[in-house]
Amino acid sequence: MSDGIRVAAVDDVAPGEALVLATDLTGTTEPISLFRDDDGTYYALDDTCSHEDASLAEGWIEAGEVECPLHATRFCLKDGVPQCLPATKPVATHKVELRGDEVYLHPGVPATA
């Protein structure tokens, strides 16, 4: 397993906000979004909704979920599973690690790993 990629300082993402991480930073083919829940916990999901081509980072973040701005499907930030229709497929999660005041991402490593 890699040591991860530094993607942000802890204060770069306010609670209830998200930051889209460019593919040239993550080394992935699709953008990944870094979310900070209301309680300050960080999560990373593939940025594109599994139902339609919409950026989840533009959605609403609350109570451990992000709501897609296009059709209002809510995805669990912990496991990427949709909580309601119209989406039926989960989005991929990525492991996030805090090291002091810095946030590291492990692209391709599920959050549960």
Order of alpha helices (4+ residues) and beta strands (2+ residues): beta-beta-alpha-beta-beta-beta-beta-beta-beta-beta
